[in-house]
Amino acid sequence: MLKESFCPSCGSAGLLPFYEVKGVPVHSCLMTTTKREALEFPCGDILLGFCKICGFISNIAYDPKFQNYSSGYEDQQCFSPTFNTFAHDLAKRLIDKYNLFNKQIVEIGCGKGDFLLLLCELGHNRGVGIDPAWVPERVRSEAADRVLFIPEYYSDKHGKYSGDLICCRHTLEHIYSTADFVKTIRQAVDRREDSIVFFEVPDVGRVLRELAFWDIYYEHCSYFSPGTFARLFRFCGFQIIDLSKAFADQYLLIETRPTNKQANQLHQLEETAEQMARDVEYFSIRCSKKLDHWKEFFRKVRVNKRRAVVWGSGSKCVSFLTTIEIEKEIEYVIDVNPYRHGKFIPRAGKEVMPPEFLKEYKPDVILVMNPIYCKEIQEKLSEMNLAAELVPV
């Protein structure tokens, strides 16, 4: 029996459950060295709850005791040219827009430090990166001597590291107590009203409307729409400078600055809690048909004895394969990240192989976990003289 749940964004009681998956891996990017370890990976449950007051969505069943963002956490995306172009363009835009030259940058949840180092390279900036998953030997940059990395979880003790830009990308969705976390940052910049605070998260509105169940996984305990994203930051004492979508509208980007005034102006992207309720209802009614579609797809793969692989071994892949309980229909997963090769993905137990493996394996079908990479993947297949059907998920 779940205790009464309170919205971690606005504090209202009584989140309404609308989507449940039991026995999912508690981490998607902690790779294992053996298949047995992968199959025995710790599991938890997902029970998404919707706040009818502010529209926020969170996993009511989330248990923070499973949180383990250690150095073995492998979520680096910089091995993809497509992603690198996006990251470079974003860094340059922020630098130019806010005159971030010879300034101080702080990144919360910096991972292996790729984006922070890019900001410091392009603007000749100094930086502080805070993340327990940081690995010293993975840092290769001419800006490395201007960056301090702290392998810890962000807390109020790090408030002394203030900057002209405080950046936090794809971390807030991993935090259950979202308002507490953002308030901690607000307190850190209390004396720096000129600081720009920039956050990036996935857009749950797209997930709901596209029935993208593979974008729902245990690590993501908090889900943001444009409206809930903006309302959270206003509630915590920030003024919204800009709110936008990027990366084929998969990501939400918010640019803010601290304010001591009541900030009430809405952005044109913001939806109401009532509009979110309609998206939640749409997902609740139709998601089972989407699941059935993919189960039928794999049944045909099995019946027709077609050889299939998945391209992209990250969280989307783990969620996709475990939610629809794929077993023998998929043996291998392909990824461009060399630090994943030869490892096994949690719970699904599939081995991760480099793209060159396909020359030997010769699949008939390649499922692409993120359609934005289709062009990049097709170019790689052409280089290897491989003809396989690309099926974007």
C-alpha positions as a Markdown table, in Angstrom:
| # | Residue | x | y | z |
|---|---|---|---|---|
| 1 | Met | 0.0 | 0.0 | 0.0 |
| 2 | Leu | 1.5 | 3.3 | -1.1 |
| 3 | Lys | 1.3 | 6.2 | 1.4 |
| 4 | Glu | -0.4 | 9.3 | 0.4 |
| 5 | Ser | 1.7 | 11.1 | -2.2 |
| 6 | Phe | 2.4 | 14.8 | -2.4 |
| 7 | Cys | 3.5 | 16.6 | -5.6 |
| 8 | Pro | 7.3 | 17.2 | -5.3 |
| 9 | Ser | 6.9 | 20.3 | -7.5 |
| 10 | Cys | 4.0 | 22.2 | -5.9 |
| 11 | Gly | 3.3 | 20.2 | -2.6 |
| 12 | Ser | -0.3 | 19.4 | -3.4 |
| 13 | Ala | -1.7 | 16.1 | -2.0 |
| 14 | Gly | -3.2 | 13.3 | -4.0 |
| 15 | Leu | -1.4 | 12.5 | -7.2 |
| 16 | Leu | -3.5 | 10.5 | -9.6 |
| 17 | Pro | -1.9 | 7.2 | -10.8 |
| 18 | Phe | -2.2 | 6.6 | -14.5 |
| 19 | Tyr | 0.6 | 4.3 | -15.8 |
| 20 | Glu | 2.3 | 1.3 | -14.1 |
| 21 | Val | 5.1 | -1.0 | -15.0 |
| 22 | Lys | 6.4 | -3.5 | -12.4 |
| 23 | Gly | 9.9 | -5.0 | -12.1 |
| 24 | Val | 12.0 | -2.6 | -14.2 |
| 25 | Pro | 15.7 | -2.1 | -13.7 |
| 26 | Val | 16.4 | 0.7 | -11.2 |
| 27 | His | 19.3 | 2.0 | -13.4 |
| 28 | Ser | 19.5 | 2.0 | -17.2 |
| 29 | Cys | 23.0 | 3.3 | -17.7 |
| 30 | Leu | 24.9 | 1.1 | -15.2 |
| 31 | Met | 26.4 | -1.5 | -17.4 |
| 32 | Thr | 27.3 | -5.0 | -16.2 |
| 33 | Thr | 30.3 | -7.1 | -17.3 |
| 34 | Thr | 28.3 | -10.4 | -17.5 |
| 35 | Lys | 25.0 | -11.5 | -18.8 |
| 36 | Arg | 24.1 | -13.1 | -15.4 |
| 37 | Glu | 24.7 | -9.8 | -13.6 |
| 38 | Ala | 22.5 | -8.0 | -16.1 |
| 39 | Leu | 19.6 | -10.5 | -15.7 |
| 40 | Glu | 19.9 | -10.3 | -11.9 |
| 41 | Phe | 20.0 | -6.5 | -11.9 |
| 42 | Pro | 17.9 | -4.8 | -9.0 |
| 43 | Cys | 14.4 | -3.8 | -10.0 |
| 44 | Gly | 11.8 | -1.5 | -8.9 |
| 45 | Asp | 8.3 | -0.4 | -10.0 |
| 46 | Ile | 7.0 | 2.6 | -11.9 |
| 47 | Leu | 3.7 | 4.2 | -11.0 |
| 48 | Leu | 3.3 | 7.5 | -12.6 |
| 49 | Gly | 1.1 | 10.0 | -10.7 |
| 50 | Phe | -0.4 | 13.2 | -12.1 |
| 51 | Cys | -0.9 | 16.4 | -10.1 |
| 52 | Lys | -4.2 | 17.9 | -11.1 |
| 53 | Ile | -3.2 | 21.2 | -9.5 |
| 54 | Cys | 0.1 | 22.0 | -11.3 |
| 55 | Gly | 0.2 | 19.3 | -14.0 |
| 56 | Phe | 3.5 | 17.7 | -12.8 |
| 57 | Ile | 4.1 | 14.0 | -13.2 |
| 58 | Ser | 6.3 | 11.8 | -11.0 |
| 59 | Asn | 6.9 | 8.2 | -10.2 |
| 60 | Ile | 5.0 | 7.7 | -6.9 |
| 61 | Ala | 6.8 | 4.3 | -6.4 |
| 62 | Tyr | 10.3 | 5.7 | -6.7 |
| 63 | Asp | 12.7 | 4.8 | -3.9 |
| 64 | Pro | 15.9 | 7.0 | -3.7 |
| 65 | Lys | 17.8 | 4.2 | -2.0 |
| 66 | Phe | 18.5 | 2.7 | -5.4 |
| 67 | Gln | 20.2 | 5.9 | -6.6 |
| 68 | Asn | 23.8 | 5.0 | -7.7 |
| 69 | Tyr | 25.3 | 7.5 | -10.1 |
| 70 | Ser | 28.8 | 6.3 | -9.7 |
| 71 | Ser | 31.8 | 6.4 | -12.1 |
| 72 | Gly | 30.4 | 3.3 | -13.7 |
| 73 | Tyr | 27.3 | 5.2 | -14.9 |
| 74 | Glu | 27.7 | 5.4 | -18.6 |
| 75 | Asp | 25.5 | 8.0 | -20.4 |
| 76 | Gln | 28.0 | 9.8 | -22.5 |
| 77 | Gln | 26.6 | 10.9 | -25.9 |
| 78 | Cys | 29.6 | 12.7 | -27.4 |
| 79 | Phe | 30.5 | 9.8 | -29.7 |
| 80 | Ser | 27.6 | 10.7 | -32.0 |
| 81 | Pro | 28.2 | 13.5 | -34.6 |
| 82 | Thr | 24.5 | 14.3 | -34.5 |
| 83 | Phe | 24.5 | 14.9 | -30.8 |
| 84 | Asn | 27.9 | 16.8 | -30.9 |
| 85 | Thr | 26.5 | 19.2 | -33.5 |
| 86 | Phe | 23.5 | 19.9 | -31.2 |
| 87 | Ala | 25.8 | 20.4 | -28.1 |
| 88 | His | 28.2 | 22.7 | -30.0 |
| 89 | Asp | 25.4 | 24.9 | -31.3 |
| 90 | Leu | 23.8 | 25.1 | -27.9 |
| 91 | Ala | 27.0 | 26.0 | -26.2 |
| 92 | Lys | 27.8 | 28.7 | -28.8 |
| 93 | Arg | 24.3 | 30.1 | -28.5 |
| 94 | Leu | 24.5 | 30.4 | -24.7 |
| 95 | Ile | 28.0 | 32.0 | -24.9 |
| 96 | Asp | 27.0 | 34.5 | -27.5 |
| 97 | Lys | 23.6 | 35.4 | -25.9 |
| 98 | Tyr | 24.9 | 36.0 | -22.4 |
| 99 | Asn | 28.5 | 37.2 | -23.3 |
| 100 | Leu | 30.1 | 34.2 | -21.6 |
| 101 | Phe | 33.7 | 35.0 | -22.3 |
| 102 | Asn | 36.3 | 34.7 | -19.6 |
| 103 | Lys | 33.5 | 34.0 | -17.1 |
| 104 | Gln | 32.8 | 31.4 | -14.4 |
| 105 | Ile | 30.6 | 28.4 | -15.4 |
| 106 | Val | 29.1 | 25.9 | -12.9 |
| 107 | Glu | 27.5 | 22.7 | -14.2 |
| 108 | Ile | 25.5 | 20.5 | -11.9 |
| 109 | Gly | 25.3 | 16.9 | -13.0 |
| 110 | Cys | 28.1 | 17.4 | -15.5 |
| 111 | Gly | 28.6 | 13.7 | -16.2 |
| 112 | Lys | 32.0 | 13.1 | -17.8 |
| 113 | Gly | 32.3 | 16.9 | -18.3 |
| 114 | Asp | 31.8 | 17.1 | -22.1 |
| 115 | Phe | 29.4 | 20.1 | -22.2 |
| 116 | Leu | 31.2 | 22.1 | -19.4 |
| 117 | Leu | 34.5 | 21.7 | -21.2 |
| 118 | Leu | 33.0 | 22.8 | -24.4 |
| 119 | Leu | 31.6 | 26.0 | -22.8 |
| 120 | Cys | 35.1 | 26.6 | -21.4 |
| 121 | Glu | 36.9 | 26.0 | -24.7 |
| 122 | Leu | 34.6 | 28.1 | -26.8 |
| 123 | Gly | 34.4 | 31.1 | -24.4 |
| 124 | His | 37.8 | 30.6 | -22.7 |
| 125 | Asn | 35.8 | 30.3 | -19.5 |
| 126 | Arg | 36.7 | 28.8 | -16.1 |
| 127 | Gly | 34.4 | 26.0 | -14.8 |
| 128 | Val | 33.3 | 23.9 | -11.8 |
| 129 | Gly | 31.6 | 20.5 | -12.6 |
| 130 | Ile | 29.8 | 18.6 | -9.9 |
| 131 | Asp | 28.8 | 14.9 | -10.6 |
| 132 | Pro | 29.5 | 11.6 | -8.8 |
| 133 | Ala | 29.9 | 9.9 | -12.2 |
| 134 | Trp | 32.9 | 12.0 | -13.2 |
| 135 | Val | 36.0 | 10.0 | -14.3 |
| 136 | Pro | 39.3 | 11.9 | -14.3 |
| 137 | Glu | 41.0 | 9.9 | -17.1 |
| 138 | Arg | 38.1 | 10.7 | -19.5 |
| 139 | Val | 38.9 | 14.4 | -19.5 |
| 140 | Arg | 40.6 | 15.4 | -22.7 |
| 141 | Ser | 40.5 | 19.2 | -23.3 |
| 142 | Glu | 42.7 | 22.2 | -23.6 |
| 143 | Ala | 40.4 | 23.8 | -21.0 |
| 144 | Ala | 41.0 | 21.0 | -18.4 |
| 145 | Asp | 43.4 | 23.1 | -16.3 |
| 146 | Arg | 40.7 | 25.8 | -16.0 |
| 147 | Val | 38.0 | 23.3 | -14.7 |
| 148 | Leu | 37.5 | 21.9 | -11.2 |
| 149 | Phe | 35.6 | 18.7 | -11.0 |
| 150 | Ile | 33.9 | 17.6 | -7.8 |
| 151 | Pro | 32.8 | 13.9 | -7.8 |
| 152 | Glu | 29.8 | 14.4 | -5.5 |
| 153 | Tyr | 26.1 | 14.8 | -5.5 |
| 154 | Tyr | 25.1 | 18.5 | -5.6 |
| 155 | Ser | 23.9 | 19.9 | -2.2 |
| 156 | Asp | 23.7 | 23.2 | -0.3 |
| 157 | Lys | 27.4 | 22.8 | 0.6 |
| 158 | His | 28.3 | 23.5 | -3.1 |
| 159 | Gly | 26.5 | 26.8 | -3.0 |
| 160 | Lys | 29.9 | 28.6 | -2.6 |
| 161 | Tyr | 30.5 | 27.7 | -6.3 |
| 162 | Ser | 28.5 | 30.4 | -7.9 |
| 163 | Gly | 29.0 | 31.4 | -11.5 |
| 164 | Asp | 27.9 | 33.7 | -14.4 |
| 165 | Leu | 26.1 | 30.6 | -15.8 |
| 166 | Ile | 24.8 | 27.7 | -13.7 |
| 167 | Cys | 24.0 | 24.9 | -16.1 |
| 168 | Cys | 22.1 | 21.7 | -15.4 |
| 169 | Arg | 21.3 | 19.3 | -18.3 |
| 170 | His | 19.4 | 16.1 | -18.0 |
| 171 | Thr | 19.7 | 15.9 | -14.2 |
| 172 | Leu | 16.5 | 17.4 | -12.8 |
| 173 | Glu | 14.4 | 14.5 | -14.2 |
| 174 | His | 16.5 | 12.2 | -11.9 |
| 175 | Ile | 15.6 | 14.2 | -8.8 |
| 176 | Tyr | 12.4 | 13.3 | -7.0 |
| 177 | Ser | 12.3 | 16.4 | -4.7 |
| 178 | Thr | 12.4 | 18.8 | -7.5 |
| 179 | Ala | 11.3 | 21.9 | -5.7 |
| 180 | Asp | 13.8 | 21.4 | -2.9 |
| 181 | Phe | 16.6 | 20.9 | -5.4 |
| 182 | Val | 15.8 | 24.1 | -7.4 |
| 183 | Lys | 15.4 | 26.0 | -4.2 |
| 184 | Thr | 18.9 | 24.9 | -3.2 |
| 185 | Ile | 20.2 | 26.4 | -6.4 |
| 186 | Arg | 18.1 | 29.6 | -5.8 |
| 187 | Gln | 19.7 | 30.0 | -2.4 |
| 188 | Ala | 23.2 | 29.5 | -3.9 |
| 189 | Val | 22.7 | 32.4 | -6.4 |
| 190 | Asp | 21.0 | 34.7 | -3.8 |
| 191 | Arg | 23.7 | 37.2 | -4.0 |
| 192 | Arg | 24.3 | 36.9 | -7.8 |
| 193 | Glu | 21.1 | 38.3 | -9.4 |
| 194 | Asp | 23.0 | 38.6 | -12.7 |
| 195 | Ser | 23.6 | 34.8 | -12.8 |
| 196 | Ile | 21.9 | 32.9 | -15.6 |
| 197 | Val | 20.5 | 29.6 | -14.6 |
| 198 | Phe | 20.0 | 27.2 | -17.5 |
| 199 | Phe | 18.2 | 23.7 | -17.3 |
| 200 | Glu | 17.5 | 21.1 | -19.9 |
| 201 | Val | 15.1 | 18.1 | -19.5 |
| 202 | Pro | 13.1 | 15.8 | -21.7 |
| 203 | Asp | 9.6 | 17.0 | -22.7 |
| 204 | Val | 6.9 | 14.7 | -21.2 |
| 205 | Gly | 4.2 | 16.3 | -23.4 |
| 206 | Arg | 5.9 | 14.7 | -26.4 |
| 207 | Val | 6.2 | 11.3 | -24.6 |
| 208 | Leu | 2.4 | 11.3 | -23.8 |
| 209 | Arg | 1.2 | 12.4 | -27.2 |
| 210 | Glu | 3.5 | 10.0 | -29.1 |
| 211 | Leu | 2.8 | 7.2 | -26.6 |
| 212 | Ala | 6.6 | 6.8 | -26.2 |
| 213 | Phe | 6.5 | 4.4 | -23.3 |
| 214 | Trp | 10.2 | 3.7 | -23.9 |
| 215 | Asp | 11.0 | 7.2 | -22.6 |
| 216 | Ile | 9.6 | 6.2 | -19.2 |
| 217 | Tyr | 12.1 | 4.5 | -16.9 |
| 218 | Tyr | 13.0 | 4.2 | -13.2 |
| 219 | Glu | 15.8 | 6.7 | -13.2 |
| 220 | His | 13.5 | 9.4 | -14.5 |
| 221 | Cys | 11.3 | 9.9 | -11.4 |
| 222 | Ser | 10.2 | 13.5 | -12.5 |
| 223 | Tyr | 8.6 | 14.4 | -15.8 |
| 224 | Phe | 8.3 | 18.0 | -17.1 |
| 225 | Ser | 6.1 | 19.7 | -19.7 |
| 226 | Pro | 6.8 | 23.4 | -20.7 |
| 227 | Gly | 4.1 | 24.5 | -18.2 |
| 228 | Thr | 5.3 | 22.5 | -15.2 |
| 229 | Phe | 8.9 | 23.4 | -16.0 |
| 230 | Ala | 8.2 | 27.1 | -15.9 |
| 231 | Arg | 5.8 | 26.9 | -12.9 |
| 232 | Leu | 8.5 | 25.2 | -10.9 |
| 233 | Phe | 11.1 | 27.8 | -11.6 |
| 234 | Arg | 8.7 | 30.7 | -10.9 |
| 235 | Phe | 7.6 | 29.0 | -7.6 |
| 236 | Cys | 11.3 | 28.8 | -6.6 |
| 237 | Gly | 12.1 | 32.4 | -7.2 |
| 238 | Phe | 13.3 | 32.6 | -10.8 |
| 239 | Gln | 12.2 | 34.9 | -13.7 |
| 240 | Ile | 11.8 | 33.0 | -17.0 |
| 241 | Ile | 14.0 | 34.6 | -19.7 |
| 242 | Asp | 13.2 | 32.0 | -22.4 |
| 243 | Leu | 11.5 | 28.6 | -22.7 |
| 244 | Ser | 12.1 | 26.5 | -25.8 |
| 245 | Lys | 12.3 | 23.1 | -27.4 |
| 246 | Ala | 15.3 | 21.5 | -29.1 |
| 247 | Phe | 16.6 | 18.2 | -30.5 |
| 248 | Ala | 13.6 | 17.5 | -32.7 |
| 249 | Asp | 11.4 | 18.9 | -29.9 |
| 250 | Gln | 12.5 | 16.1 | -27.5 |
| 251 | Tyr | 14.1 | 18.5 | -25.0 |
| 252 | Leu | 12.9 | 21.4 | -23.0 |
| 253 | Leu | 15.3 | 24.3 | -22.4 |
| 254 | Ile | 14.7 | 27.0 | -19.8 |
| 255 | Glu | 16.8 | 30.1 | -19.3 |
| 256 | Thr | 16.2 | 32.0 | -16.0 |
| 257 | Arg | 17.6 | 34.5 | -13.6 |
| 258 | Pro | 16.9 | 34.9 | -9.9 |
| 259 | Thr | 14.4 | 37.5 | -8.8 |
| 260 | Asn | 12.9 | 38.7 | -5.5 |
| 261 | Lys | 9.8 | 39.9 | -7.3 |
| 262 | Gln | 6.6 | 37.9 | -8.1 |
| 263 | Ala | 7.1 | 36.6 | -11.6 |
| 264 | Asn | 3.7 | 36.0 | -13.2 |
| 265 | Gln | 4.3 | 36.4 | -16.9 |
| 266 | Leu | 3.6 | 33.2 | -18.8 |
| 267 | His | 5.5 | 32.0 | -21.8 |
| 268 | Gln | 3.7 | 31.1 | -25.0 |
| 269 | Leu | 4.8 | 27.4 | -24.8 |
| 270 | Glu | 3.2 | 26.9 | -21.4 |
| 271 | Glu | 0.2 | 24.7 | -21.2 |
| 272 | Thr | -2.3 | 24.5 | -18.3 |
| 273 | Ala | -2.8 | 21.7 | -15.8 |
| 274 | Glu | -6.1 | 21.0 | -17.6 |
| 275 | Gln | -4.3 | 20.6 | -21.0 |
| 276 | Met | -1.8 | 18.2 | -19.3 |
| 277 | Ala | -4.7 | 16.2 | -18.0 |
| 278 | Arg | -6.0 | 15.6 | -21.5 |
| 279 | Asp | -2.6 | 14.4 | -22.6 |
| 280 | Val | -2.4 | 12.1 | -19.6 |
| 281 | Glu | -5.9 | 10.7 | -20.5 |
| 282 | Tyr | -4.8 | 10.2 | -24.1 |
| 283 | Phe | -1.8 | 8.2 | -23.0 |
| 284 | Ser | -3.7 | 6.2 | -20.5 |
| 285 | Ile | -6.3 | 5.1 | -23.1 |
| 286 | Arg | -4.0 | 4.4 | -26.0 |
| 287 | Cys | -0.7 | 3.2 | -24.6 |
| 288 | Ser | -1.7 | -0.4 | -24.4 |
| 289 | Lys | -2.3 | -0.4 | -28.2 |
| 290 | Lys | 1.2 | 0.9 | -28.8 |
| 291 | Leu | 2.6 | -1.9 | -26.6 |
| 292 | Asp | 0.6 | -4.4 | -28.6 |
| 293 | His | 1.9 | -3.0 | -31.9 |
| 294 | Trp | 5.5 | -3.6 | -30.9 |
| 295 | Lys | 4.7 | -7.1 | -29.5 |
| 296 | Glu | 3.2 | -8.0 | -32.8 |
| 297 | Phe | 6.2 | -6.5 | -34.6 |
| 298 | Phe | 8.5 | -8.9 | -32.8 |
| 299 | Arg | 6.1 | -11.8 | -33.2 |
| 300 | Lys | 6.5 | -11.3 | -37.0 |
| 301 | Val | 10.3 | -11.0 | -36.7 |
| 302 | Arg | 10.3 | -14.4 | -34.9 |
| 303 | Val | 7.9 | -16.1 | -37.2 |
| 304 | Asn | 9.7 | -14.9 | -40.4 |
| 305 | Lys | 13.1 | -15.7 | -38.8 |
| 306 | Arg | 14.4 | -12.2 | -39.4 |
| 307 | Arg | 17.6 | -11.2 | -37.6 |
| 308 | Ala | 17.1 | -7.9 | -35.7 |
| 309 | Val | 19.2 | -5.6 | -33.6 |
| 310 | Val | 18.6 | -2.4 | -31.7 |
| 311 | Trp | 20.8 | 0.7 | -32.3 |
| 312 | Gly | 21.2 | 2.7 | -29.2 |
| 313 | Ser | 21.9 | 0.9 | -25.9 |
| 314 | Gly | 20.8 | 3.7 | -23.5 |
| 315 | Ser | 17.8 | 4.2 | -21.3 |
| 316 | Lys | 15.3 | 4.2 | -24.2 |
| 317 | Cys | 16.5 | 0.8 | -25.3 |
| 318 | Val | 16.5 | -0.7 | -21.8 |
| 319 | Ser | 12.9 | 0.6 | -21.2 |
| 320 | Phe | 11.7 | -0.6 | -24.6 |
| 321 | Leu | 13.1 | -4.1 | -24.3 |
| 322 | Thr | 12.1 | -4.7 | -20.6 |
| 323 | Thr | 8.6 | -3.2 | -20.9 |
| 324 | Ile | 7.6 | -5.4 | -23.8 |
| 325 | Glu | 9.7 | -8.3 | -22.3 |
| 326 | Ile | 11.7 | -9.0 | -25.4 |
| 327 | Glu | 13.9 | -12.2 | -25.1 |
| 328 | Lys | 15.2 | -14.2 | -28.0 |
| 329 | Glu | 14.0 | -11.8 | -30.8 |
| 330 | Ile | 17.0 | -9.5 | -30.0 |
| 331 | Glu | 20.4 | -10.8 | -29.2 |
| 332 | Tyr | 22.6 | -7.7 | -29.6 |
| 333 | Val | 22.4 | -4.0 | -29.2 |
| 334 | Ile | 24.6 | -1.6 | -31.2 |
| 335 | Asp | 26.2 | 1.6 | -29.8 |
| 336 | Val | 28.8 | 4.0 | -30.9 |
| 337 | Asn | 30.1 | 4.6 | -27.3 |
| 338 | Pro | 33.2 | 2.4 | -27.0 |
| 339 | Tyr | 32.9 | 2.4 | -23.2 |
| 340 | Arg | 29.7 | 0.3 | -23.6 |
| 341 | His | 31.1 | -2.3 | -25.9 |
| 342 | Gly | 31.2 | -5.9 | -24.5 |
| 343 | Lys | 29.0 | -4.9 | -21.6 |
| 344 | Phe | 25.4 | -6.0 | -21.0 |
| 345 | Ile | 22.4 | -3.8 | -20.5 |
| 346 | Pro | 20.4 | -4.1 | -17.2 |
| 347 | Arg | 17.7 | -6.7 | -16.9 |
| 348 | Ala | 17.4 | -7.3 | -20.6 |
| 349 | Gly | 20.8 | -8.9 | -20.7 |
| 350 | Lys | 21.7 | -8.0 | -24.3 |
| 351 | Glu | 25.3 | -7.5 | -25.2 |
| 352 | Val | 26.4 | -4.2 | -26.6 |
| 353 | Met | 28.5 | -4.3 | -29.7 |
| 354 | Pro | 30.2 | -1.7 | -31.9 |
| 355 | Pro | 28.7 | -0.8 | -35.4 |
| 356 | Glu | 31.4 | -2.8 | -37.1 |
| 357 | Phe | 30.0 | -6.0 | -35.6 |
| 358 | Leu | 27.1 | -5.7 | -38.1 |
| 359 | Lys | 29.4 | -6.6 | -41.0 |
| 360 | Glu | 29.7 | -10.1 | -39.4 |
| 361 | Tyr | 26.1 | -10.3 | -38.0 |
| 362 | Lys | 24.3 | -9.0 | -41.1 |
| 363 | Pro | 20.9 | -8.1 | -39.5 |
| 364 | Asp | 17.7 | -7.9 | -41.6 |
| 365 | Val | 16.2 | -5.2 | -39.3 |
| 366 | Ile | 17.7 | -2.4 | -37.2 |
| 367 | Leu | 15.5 | -0.7 | -34.7 |
| 368 | Val | 16.6 | 2.8 | -34.1 |
| 369 | Met | 15.7 | 4.0 | -30.6 |
| 370 | Asn | 15.8 | 7.7 | -31.5 |
| 371 | Pro | 14.8 | 8.7 | -35.1 |
| 372 | Ile | 17.0 | 11.7 | -35.0 |
| 373 | Tyr | 20.0 | 9.4 | -35.5 |
| 374 | Cys | 18.6 | 7.6 | -38.6 |
| 375 | Lys | 20.6 | 9.7 | -41.1 |
| 376 | Glu | 23.8 | 9.2 | -39.2 |
| 377 | Ile | 23.2 | 5.4 | -38.9 |
| 378 | Gln | 22.3 | 5.1 | -42.6 |
| 379 | Glu | 25.6 | 6.8 | -43.5 |
| 380 | Lys | 27.4 | 4.3 | -41.3 |
| 381 | Leu | 25.7 | 1.4 | -42.9 |
| 382 | Ser | 26.5 | 2.6 | -46.4 |
| 383 | Glu | 30.2 | 2.9 | -45.4 |
| 384 | Met | 30.1 | -0.8 | -44.4 |
| 385 | Asn | 28.1 | -1.8 | -47.6 |
| 386 | Leu | 25.3 | -3.1 | -45.4 |
| 387 | Ala | 21.6 | -3.2 | -46.5 |
| 388 | Ala | 19.2 | -3.5 | -43.6 |
| 389 | Glu | 15.7 | -2.1 | -42.9 |
| 390 | Leu | 15.9 | 0.8 | -40.5 |
| 391 | Val | 12.8 | 0.9 | -38.3 |
| 392 | Pro | 12.6 | 4.1 | -36.1 |
| 393 | Val | 10.9 | 3.4 | -32.8 |
